[in-house]
Structures are given as structure tokens and as C-alpha cells.
Amino acid sequence: MTEVTIKLHTYSYIWIVKQWVSYIMIVLGVALLSVVSTRNAVIYWSFTINQDYIAAHLCEQKDDANNSCQGHCYLEKQLQDQSDASQPLERPELEVKYDWITSTAVACAFGECHHSFKPTSLPLKEEVRTPQLTDIFHPPRI
């Protein structure tokens, strides 16, 4: 009877651990989504908290006597940097090239050549006929 209760306790502990892991993953996912979606709000919040310091030290018009900016130029730069960072990167276009000569040379090496061209126009023909290729690639033996 003790073996049965030990197995039941083991299964219940595993179930509890799985439940906790799933709850933790859900909380982390929600936290990550909320941080990503509120990046601009964090920038505004940090600006309002540090506006006196930004206006005194980081503002472009800090030396002007009639400073109407009060650090908003710094806020605009931060928001612009944030929007530039969130833009998707451009992917370079890849060009797929097909090596016609090599594939034709391999096909002709195994006797499946349907093209009419001279042996001198195909310098790779002799290199393709190696014992390794002919030992592996051959019709089934009866």
C-alpha cells in the first residue's frame, strides 16, 4: 500500500510543478508583452520625473534665457530613436543561381544526357567520372 501512495504523491508533485511552471511562463509572457507595448510610456514617464535635470543639462536650448523648450527637444529625440529602433530591418534580396554546367555534366556522366554538345565544351566530364560516384550511383544489380 505504501508503494501506491508514494506513486500518487510523486505524480501529484509533478503535476504541481507543471502547474507552477505554466503559471510562471504566463506571468513572464504577460510582463514581456506589457513592457514591449509600453516603451513610449516609459520614455514619457522618465522624462516627467527627470524634466528638471534634462532641461538644465541635456536640453539644446539650456543656455537661452528665454528657454521655452524645457527639455522637450530631448524627449523628441528619445521618441525618434525609439521609433527608428522599432522599424523592421531590410532584408537583402538573395539571388539563387543554378549551376547548369555542373548539373548537366553529372547527368551526362551517368548516361542521362539529352543535350547535344561537344566533349570539348564540357571540361568537367572526366572529373565527374570518379570511382566513388560510379560505385554508389548505379542501377540496381539483378
Summary of the structure (lengths in Angstrom):
residues: 142
radius of gyration: 35.1
end to end distance: 64.2
largest distance: 99.4
contacts: 256
relative contact order: 0.05
helix: 65%
strand: 0%
